[in-house]
């Protein structure tokens, strides 16, 4: 049994949302809560999704990768919300700049992917 904890399902409106981070997820969550008039949203299992797939409307929001990258740079480096990552960058680069941030992210993804 595969649980889908990051997906929202509203049975009465036949809506299914695949959540993605940093694309208005909180607003979408509140929308689903208001729509279904529930505090706790219904979770759905993957096997149940196969059974109802033909009747529901599924949707997902995404951001352009470059917009996501510039937003992360602004948030983590300029606004300083991730001081540990900032320190790690300064160990590898002479300054924190957008090109260095992109290089830092790409090198990190090569190790993890």
C-alpha positions as CSV (number, residue, x, y, z in Angstrom):
1,X,0.0,0.0,0.0
2,X,1.4,3.3,-1.1
3,X,0.1,6.3,0.8
4,X,0.2,9.7,-1.0
5,X,0.7,12.1,1.9
6,X,1.5,15.2,-0.3
7,X,-1.6,14.9,-2.4
8,X,-5.1,16.3,-1.7
9,X,-8.3,14.7,-2.7
10,X,-11.8,16.1,-2.5
11,X,-14.3,13.3,-3.2
12,X,-17.4,15.5,-3.3
13,X,-15.9,17.8,-6.0
14,X,-13.8,15.1,-7.6
15,X,-10.6,17.1,-7.4
16,X,-7.1,15.8,-6.9
17,X,-4.0,18.0,-6.4
18,X,-0.4,16.9,-6.7
19,X,1.4,19.3,-4.4
20,X,4.7,20.8,-5.3
21,X,6.8,23.0,-3.0
22,X,7.1,26.7,-3.5
23,X,4.1,27.2,-5.8
24,X,1.5,28.5,-3.5
25,X,1.1,25.2,-1.6
26,X,-0.3,26.9,1.5
27,X,-2.9,28.7,-0.5
28,X,-3.9,25.5,-2.3
29,X,-4.2,23.7,1.0
30,X,-6.4,26.4,2.4
31,X,-8.5,26.3,-0.7
32,X,-9.0,22.6,-0.3
33,X,-9.9,22.9,3.3
34,X,-12.5,25.6,2.6
35,X,-13.9,23.7,-0.4
36,X,-14.4,20.5,1.6
37,X,-15.2,22.4,4.8
38,X,-12.8,20.0,6.7
39,X,-9.8,20.8,8.9
40,X,-8.1,17.5,8.0
41,X,-7.9,16.8,4.3
42,X,-8.6,13.4,3.0
43,X,-5.6,11.4,2.0
44,X,-5.7,8.8,-0.7
45,X,-3.8,5.6,-1.4
46,X,-2.3,5.0,-4.8
47,X,-4.4,1.9,-5.4
48,X,-7.6,3.9,-4.7
49,X,-6.5,6.6,-7.1
50,X,-6.4,4.0,-10.0
51,X,-10.1,3.2,-9.4
52,X,-11.3,6.8,-9.4
53,X,-8.9,8.3,-12.0
54,X,-11.4,8.4,-14.8
55,X,-13.9,10.6,-12.9
56,X,-11.7,13.2,-11.2
57,X,-9.9,16.4,-12.3
58,X,-6.3,16.3,-11.3
59,X,-4.0,19.3,-11.4
60,X,-0.7,20.5,-10.3
61,X,1.1,23.9,-10.2
62,X,4.8,24.3,-11.1
63,X,7.2,27.2,-11.4
64,X,9.7,27.8,-14.1
65,X,13.1,26.3,-13.0
66,X,15.0,29.6,-13.4
67,X,12.4,31.5,-11.4
68,X,12.7,28.8,-8.7
69,X,16.5,29.1,-8.7
70,X,16.5,32.9,-8.4
71,X,13.9,32.7,-5.6
72,X,16.1,30.2,-3.7
73,X,19.1,32.5,-4.2
74,X,17.2,35.5,-2.9
75,X,15.8,33.6,0.1
76,X,18.8,31.5,1.1
77,X,21.7,33.8,0.3
78,X,20.6,37.4,0.1
79,X,17.9,37.3,2.8
80,X,20.2,34.9,4.8
81,X,17.6,32.3,5.8
82,X,20.1,29.5,5.4
83,X,23.3,30.5,7.2
84,X,24.8,27.0,7.1
85,X,24.6,26.9,3.3
86,X,26.0,30.4,3.1
87,X,29.0,29.3,5.1
88,X,29.5,26.2,3.0
89,X,29.5,28.3,-0.2
90,X,32.1,30.6,1.2
91,X,34.4,27.6,1.8
92,X,34.2,26.8,-1.9
93,X,33.9,30.2,-3.5
94,X,35.5,33.6,-2.9
95,X,32.1,35.3,-2.8
96,X,28.4,34.6,-2.7
97,X,27.1,35.5,-6.1
98,X,24.3,34.2,-8.3
99,X,26.7,32.4,-10.8
100,X,28.5,30.8,-7.8
101,X,25.2,29.8,-6.2
102,X,24.1,28.1,-9.5
103,X,27.5,26.3,-9.7
104,X,27.2,25.2,-6.1
105,X,23.7,23.8,-6.6
106,X,24.8,22.0,-9.8
107,X,27.8,20.4,-8.1
108,X,25.6,19.3,-5.2
109,X,23.1,17.7,-7.6
110,X,25.8,15.8,-9.3
111,X,26.7,14.2,-6.0
112,X,23.1,13.4,-5.0
113,X,21.5,12.4,-8.3
